[in-house]
């Protein structure tokens, strides 16, 4: 499944909204988790919906959202969140078939 990491990262670059910052990425043999920051709940929702369209992953969900208040009065709040997903089983089977050939 980690062969799919490059496909995932390439697709993620195209799908991530401009105001979402990817701050961490963890790849395991079966799943991917990443932490992000965004300027709004709308951006988080948009990113989740876009991530669900990436064909090499499935079961995309967020573990929670934390609001970080601006340091000074009038500063905009930011939102930290994490997303976890699994490599698509269909994609994994295709990769295994190609490797066997």
Steps between C-alpha positions, in 0.01 A plus 500: 500500500781748557554484124183709490661776709628688194157479334341627819739792544464604136120494526507678836699790355224556245213472751619700802340847532737799494433594861565152641854430616621142529717488812562128543472174309523143626498207259453144620457181296119523518412861574593866477449769760582865473462815706399832355409859581227700331344845520139381507266207553395538136857433388515188716170374357615573145828318561323195646267485201791536257705235684211255467534526120861373499472153349788332687348565846174425679340543845605865525408660832613764744575423862407846617554870456673732747448876491813708558410856591702786352773630729373857496151645493376506145732222381321227308465160665652198331378143513725198550372162390612153409381274222539124487429272205580154370654396174227385264468121499423502126819694431698266727373197308594662167851576631543142617386365161749722318781392735426133431522542122 
